[in-house]
């Protein structure tokens, strides 16, 4: 039995809501268990310099954790004077994952910045951020369509992400922080609605694992992603 009583293939309680932010073009508050992330999407009518004149848009992400999102307070990046290495890594992962399902040419020469702010952390903040950021992006795209700035929806598919791992050589889905600290193998996987893999990030924390175990974990991740996308569709539709 897992610490919170879940089955090995069961997600933590998942809730996605919107309407919390007055000014953002798109937003979503996602709760996966005790992990809570506020995701917003902001539209800017410009692109990075390397895309000027190409007709293509850009989707990027910024990620941060509030000082008391964890058991002990951490200083803000602005106080430290730099973005931490972990935050840089995660925001790149979020941006890559979301861009994989966006046709940047249909977006036109504009940028969408996805801000993912962790309000409370209990494992899986990067995967929760991807799941919430996609919803926020979808709302921003719908706004662009309604206002006539773009004609076609540039979103090609849904995308969601989830963590999987091996504990005592057994696969488990959607790790909490308590489980993450004792896991033998830890993977974060982003998968599209059609089942294609976008990102696999993982490592053997304690000992190597077989290709068969990797396949088991990927199959489990696919199951979790399908259930997350059901929740995404409930809030943003098809």
N, C-alpha and C positions, 0 to 999 in steps of 0.2 A: 504494500500500500504506500502511495506517495504521501508526503507530509500533509498535503491539503485534502487528501482523500480521493483525488482524481484517478480515473483509469489511466493506463499507460498511453492510450491514444486519444486522450481528452484534452481539449483546449481549456485554459483558464476562462472564467466568465468574461465575455467580450461584449463591450458596449461602445457604440459610436454615436455621437450626437453632434449637432451643429447649432448655430444661432447664438454662440457665446461672444463673438467678436463683431463689433459694429462696423469697422472700417475695412477689414480685409476682403478682398475679392472672392476668396474662398477660404473655408476653415472647417476644422473638425477636431473634436475632443475625443480621443480614443482611450479606453480603459481596457487593459488586458490583465485581469487579476488586480493586483495592487500597483501595477505600473500604469501611470497616467501621463499622456503626452498631448500637449496642445499644438496642433499643426495649422499654419496659416499659409495662404498663397497670395502673393502680391504680384501684380502685373506692372511691368515697366516697358515703355515704348522705346527700348533700345536693346542692343545686344553687345556682348563682349567684342573687343576690337577685331579679333580674328574672324568674326562672322559678319562684319560690316560689308554690305553690298552683295551678300550671298543669297539673300531672300529667305534665309533660314532663321528660326528662332532658337531660344535656349531655355533649358530648364535646369536650375541649380538649387542647392539646398544649404542651409545653415542649421547647425544642431548645437544645443547647449542644455546643461542641466542646472536647474535652480539650486542655490546654495544649500537649501535644506530638503532637497529631493531624496537624500539618503540619510542614514542614521547619524552621520557626523557631517558638520557643515564643511563645504568646500568653497574656496574663494571664486569669485566671478572672474571670467577671462579678462574683463576690462581692468580689474584690479591687478591681475598678474601681468598684464601688458602683452599677452599673446594668447592665441587659441591653442589649447592643449592638443597634443598629438592624437589622443583618443578621439576628441571631438572632430578634428580634421579628417581622420579616417572614416568616422561614421557619416559625416555629411557628404563625403565623396561617394560612399556606398549608396546613400539615399538618392543622390542625384543620378548616379549611373542607373540604378534600378528603375527610376521613374522615366528617364529618357529612353529606356529600352522599349517602352510602349507608346511613345509619342512620335508622330511624324513632324519633324521640326520644320519642314518646308510648308506644311499646311498651317503651322502656327504663325508664320510670317515673321518679319524682323522685330520681334519683341521677346522679352524675357519674362519668365515666371519664377519667382524666388519662393522656395518652400522653407519656411521657418518651423523647426521642430524643437519645442521647448519642453523638457521633461519636468513635470510638476512633482511626480513621485516615481521612484525607481525601485522595482523589485524583480529585476531580470528582464531581458528582452526589450530594452529600450530602442535599439536600432530597428528591430523588426516591427515593433509597434509604430515607430516613426514612419516607416515605409507605408504601412497600412493606412495610417491617418493622412499622410501626405498625399496619397493617391486620391483620397476623397476630397481633400482641399483643392487639389489640382482640378478635379472634375468640375467642382463648382465654379472655379475661375474660368474654365473653358466654356461652360454653359453661359456664363455672363458675356464672354466675348461673342458667342454666337447670337445671343438675344439682342445685343447692341449692334450687331451687323459688322463687327470688325473682322470676323472670319466667316467663311461660308460652310466649310466642312469641318467636322469634328476631327482634330488631329490625334485623338486617343485611339490607338489601334486595338487595345485589349486591356482587360483588368490586370492588375498585378498585386500580389500580397506576399508577405514573408513571415516565416516562423522559425523558431529554434527547435532543434531536436538534439538528442544526446544519448549516450550509453551510460547507464548506471548499473554497476554490477553486471556488465555485459548485456543488459536488457535495454531495448530502445524505448525512449520516452519522448513525448511531444510537449512543446511549449514550456521550457524550463523556468521555474521561479528562481529567485536569487539563491535560496537555500539549496536547491538542487544544483544550480550552476557551480557552486563552490565545491561540490564533491563528485562532479561528473567525470567519467573516464574519457569520453569523447564529446566534443561540443561543436555543433554545426549551426550556422544561420543560413537559411536557404530562401531565395526569392524566386517565385514561379509565376508565370502568366496564367490568365484564365484558361488558355488553351493547353496548358500543361508544359510549356517550354520553360527550361531553367534559365534564369538570368544571372543569378549570383549564387555561388557556394563559397562560404567562408567558414573554415573549421580547422580543428586540430585535435590530435590525440593528447589529452592533458596528462595521462598517466602511462599508457602503454599503446603500442600500435594496434590497429584494427584491420580486419580483412575487407576485401572488396565486397564480399557478401553482406557484411554489416553496413557498409556504405550504401549499398542498394536498399537495404531494409530502412535505413534512416531517410533516404530520399523518398521512398514510397510513403513513409510516415509523414514527411514534410508535405508531400502532395495532398495527402488527406487533410492535413491541417489547413493548408492554403485554400482548398475548395470550400471549407467551412467558413473561413474568413471572408472570402469573396461573396458568399451568400449574404453575410452581414453588410458588406459594402453595397451590394445591390439593393438591399432593403432601404438604404438611406439615399442613394443617388439614382437608382433605377438603371435601366439598360441604355 
